Amino acid sequence: MSNKKLLIVPGYCNVLGGTTVSLLMLAKGFTLCGLSENLCVVIHQDSFMEHYFRDAGLSHYVKSIKAANPNEFLKQALKWVGKQPKEFPLLLDNCVWRDFLPILTLAAPFLRLSRRKIYHFCHDLALSYNHLGYLARKIAFTSLAPSAICNSQFTAQHIRSLMPDIRGILYQPVDLEKFNHKSAITTPPDALKSIVNSGARIMLTPSRINKPKIVNDKNLRALIPVLAHLQSRGDNYHAVVIGEDLSPGKIYSQALLESARNAGVANCFTILPPALNIEDYYRYADIVVTLAPREPFGRTIVEAIACGVPVVGSNTGGINEILHNFAPEWTVNPDNSVSAAKTIVDVVNNSRTKELLLEGRDWVEKYCSLKSYAEGMMRLTGLN
């Protein structure tokens, strides 16, 4: 192994999401490979991500940058990177937010002239329905000319026009010690106790609660008619959405709850805040349901499979890409609530589900382990 160090600048430091979790898993993977000295994650000081790394005992991977806001952080982070040895590659981690684009464009000449190898990890499709938004992305990434690493073939297909030099696909990692089907807990999380005690089957959807009809729409509203069909069939299911809602006054959550009331399923639809012990929620779920039509990867799928929980998911996007490796029959049209309800019941009751879960866990262990993810990142960024 060379003395080179991979420098990572994340685009989002204050959100508990797939990007944050993947960075922590990458650090754990480097630890497993005995390469703690070969990775540095540049993080906004006092951000959620900094505390997340510290609480995991991995603060030695962190370079903390003091800044007044995310834009200033990115500027200062790039300045710090510029002072590091030129042989240290730079990985920009999902830096596609529109406010970052002018900063990247202005920094591009200096970064290119330094001859430092520049990579960009694409966790989403980097799409904009606004022509000016697309143009800004095109200018920024044409100027920067990074080599791209993607979290799925689906993502790669969409970002190719922005970043044509795609070096490879790295499916996102899952901590198989934390997420596994062997660990049993004796009592459910407090927020689930009343639902578990009711005897209802739990239909879990871990998901950020975002604005409907955006590029990466989580399509949570599709869960409501699915529940209504299950109820009309006489099947006792309770939908639990667990995730963050950053909208003012949590208006997106309120809209979902209102929709559930209008459909007559408010008594079996619950929204819970994000939890760091999400693995405990998986273990009390009968099935995970994720109907996002353009999800780039779908971390919840690999986490659920690792915990031994079947998944019914969209027959589109990264969700479809993952499930087709071991259980294509678990995919559904995300807008067909009748078919989705029928598939949920079939998957929960089908004797073949256990066999497919075993195949799924084998796939997750092969492609989504911490060590394989770290090794793949080192290979694609030229560290080894």
N, C-alpha and C positions, 0 to 999 in steps of 0.2 A: 504494500500500500504506500502511495506517495505521501509527501507532507502537505499536499494541497488540502485546502479547507473549502467546503461548499458554504457560500454565504447566501442566506435566504432572507428576502424582504417580503413579508406578507402584506396583502392588500387590506385585510380586515383584522384588526386586533381586539375588537370589543364585542365579538359575536361568538356564541357557542354554536358552531355549525361544523359541517364536514371539513372545511379548510382548516379550522383550528384543531380539530381532533386529529386530522391526518398529519399535521405538523408534529404534534406530540407523539404520535405513533412512529413517525420517522425518527425522532430523537431516541425513542426506545429501541427501534431497530438498529440504529448506529451503536447503541450501548451493547446490544446482544452480539453485534459483530466485533466488539472491542475497538471501536473507532470513535470514541468520544471527542478526540482532538480534531476530528475532520469535519465537524459541522458547527455552524454558528447561525442562530436565528436572530435576526435584528427585530426587536419588538418595541412598540410604543410603551414608554415608561408608565407604570401604574395602570396598565390596561388589563382587561379581563385575561388576555392571553398570557401576560407576564405572571399573573397570579396563578393561572392554570398550570404553567410550567413549574412554578415554585412549589405549588401544593403537591405536584407529582414527583418532587425531588429532582427535577431536571433543570434547575436554574443555571447550572454551569454551561448549558448550551446557549444561553441568552446574552445578547448584547442589548442593553436597555438604552433607548434614545428618548431624551426629554423633548417634548414638543407640545405646542398649544392645541393642536388639532391634527386630524389624519393627514391633511395636505402638507402641513409643516413637517410631520413625521417622515413622510416619504422623501421630502427634499433633504432633510438632515440624514436620513438613512442612506441615501444615495451618495451624499458627500462623504459619509464615513466609509462606505464601500470603496470610494475612489482613493482612499488613503491606504487600502490594504494591498498586499502583493498582487500583481497583475495575473499571476498564475492561478489565483483563487477564483473559480467560476461563480457567477452571480445567478441565482434563481429568483425571479420575480414570481411570487405565488398569488395568482389570480388578481393581478393589478389591472382590472378592466373598468373600474368605476369611472364614470365620466369626468369627475373632478381631477382624477389622476392623469388623464390623457395629456393636458398641456405640460404637466411636470415631466412626464416621460419624454415627450417630444423635445423639450428644451434640454433635457439631460442626454438625449441620444447621441449627439455629436461627440461629447466628452467620453461617453461609455464606449462608443465605437472606436474612437481614436486610441483609447487605452489598450485595445486588442484583448481586453478581458472577454472570455467566453460568457455569453449571455443566454439564459434560458428563461422560458415562461411556462409555468404550470397552469394549464387551463382546466379549472374545475367546473366551468359552465360554458355556455355557447357563445358568450361575448356578443350577443345579438342586440340590435337596437331597431325598433320600428320607426325611429326617426332618422331620416336620411343624413341629417347633420351629425347625428350621433354615430352612425356608421362611418361617415367620412372622417370624423375625429379619431376613431379607432384605427382606421386605415392609415391615416397620416402618422399616428403615434407608433404603430407597430411596423410600418414600412421603414420609418426612420430608425427604429431600434433594431429591427431585423433579428429578433431572438429565435433560437431553436425552440420548438414547442414540445412539451410533454403533456399528454392528455389523459384524463381519467376514464375514457372509453372511446371506442371507435365512433360512437354517435357524436361525441364532442369534437373529435378530430374532423369529421365530415363538415361540421359547421364553422370551424375556425380556420380552415385551410386557406380561405381567401384573405385572411388577415395575417396568418403566420404559416406560410407554405412549407417551411422546413420543419416537418413533424418528425421528431426523433423516435418516438415510441409511445406505447400505451402502458400506463401503470394503474391497475385497478387499486382502489383505495384500501388501506390496511385496516385490520380489525385485531384488537388485542384478544387473542384466543385464550389467555388465562382469565381475563375478565368476562368475556362473552363465550360461554360454553354451556353445553347441555348437562354437564355432570354436576355442576354446583347447585345444590338445593338450598332454598331458604325456607324457614319454617313458617314465617308470617309474611303476608304481602305488605308492600308499602302502605303507609297510612291512607294515602289518597285513593287506594284501590280496595281497601278492606270492605266497604259497604257494597261495592259492586261484586266482589268475589263472594261475599256472604249471601248475595241475592240469588246466586245460582246461575246467573246469566253467563253465556260464553263471552269472553272479552275479545273484541275486534280492535286491535291496537294500531294507531297511526302516529308514529313519531314524526313530526314535521314542523318546520317553521310555518307560522300562520301569516301568510302574506296577502297582498292585494290580488283579487281574482283577475284573470285574463291578461296577466303580464307574461313576459317571455317564458319564465320558469314558473308557471302557475302550478301550485301544489294541488289544485283541483279538489280541495277539501269539501267544497259544497256537494261534490258527487257522492259523498258518503251518506248524505241525508236520504235520497231516494233509495239507495241500497238498503239502508236500515228499514225504510218503510216497506219495501218488498219482503225483507226477512220477517218483519212483524206480521205482514199479511199472510205469510206462509205458516205462521205459528211457531217460527224459530226464535228462540230467546237469546238475542245477541245484544250486547251493550258496546257501542262505539266509544273509544277513548282516544282523543287527540291530545298529544303531549308535545308542547313546543312553545317557542317564544313568539309573542305578538308585540311588535314595536310600534304599532299604529297609535295615533293619539286617542286616548280613552279606550284603547283596545277595540276599536270599531270593527275590525275584521272578525274578531271573536264574537262580538255582539251580533253581527250579521249572521254568522253561522248558527248561533243559538236561536235567533229569531226564525231562521229557516227551519230548524228542528221543531220549534213550537208550531209553526204553520203546517208542517207535515205530520204532526201528531206523534213525534218520536222524541220529544224533549226529555221524557223520563228515561231514555236509554241512550243519551248522547251527552258526553262529558268532555270538557276541555280542561286540561291540567297544565300548569307551568312547567318549563323545562326542568329536568332533574339530572344531576351528575351520576346518579345510580340507575341509569336507564336500563341496565341489564336486569335489575330486579323486576321491572315492569314487563320486560319480554318474558320472563319465566312464568308469569301469571297470565300471559296472553294465550288464547287458543289459536289465533291467527293474526298476522299483520296484513293490513290492506293499504296499498299505496297506489293511487290512481292519477298521479301526475303525468300528463301526456308528453312533456318534453324534459323529464328529469335527466340530467347529464349522466349520473351514475346510480345513485340510490344506495347510500350507506346503510340505511335501515334494513335493506334486504340481506346484506352479508352479516350484519349483526344478528338479525332474527334467525337466520339459518344456523349460525354458529351456536345460538342458544337452543336450537332444536325446535324452532317455531316455523310453521309453513307460512308462505307469503302468497297472496293474490295481488298481482300488480298489472300495470298497463302493458298492452302489447305494442308499445311504442317506446322510443328513447332508450336510455341506458338501463332502465328497469327491464325492458324486453330483452336487451342484450345479455344481461346477467342471467335471467331466468331461463333463457333458451339453452344455456349450458347444461342444465340438469332437469328442469321442469317446465317445458314450454306450455304444458296444459294448464299451468297456473296463471297464464296471462289472459287478460280480458280487454275488450274495448272499454276504455275509461269512461265513455259516455253512455254505455249500455248497462243501466242499473239492474235490469232483470237478469241479464247474463252474469253480471258480477255477483249478485246475490246467490244465484244457483251455483256458481263456481265455488264460492266461499263454503257453502254447505257441503258440496261434493268433496272439497279438499279436506275439510275437518273430519268427515266421516269415512273417507276412502282408506282402505287398508294399505294401499300402495304408497300413501303419503310418507310413512316411516322409511320406506326404501328410498324414495326420492330425497328425503332429508339427509340420509346417509350419503347419497351421491353429491348433494349440495354441500355438505360439510367437507367432503373430500376436495371439492373444487375451491371452496373458501380457504382451506388450509394450504392448498397449492399456490393460489394466485393472490391471496390477501393477507398472508402472514406478515408479521413485522419484519422478520429477517429478509424475506424475499422482496419486500417493498424497499427496504434500505439498500439491498444489493442491486436492485433494478435502478434505483436513483443514482447510485454510484456509477453504474455502467453507463447510463444515459448522459450523465454530466461529465464523464471522463475522469472521475476520481480514481478509478482502478484500471 
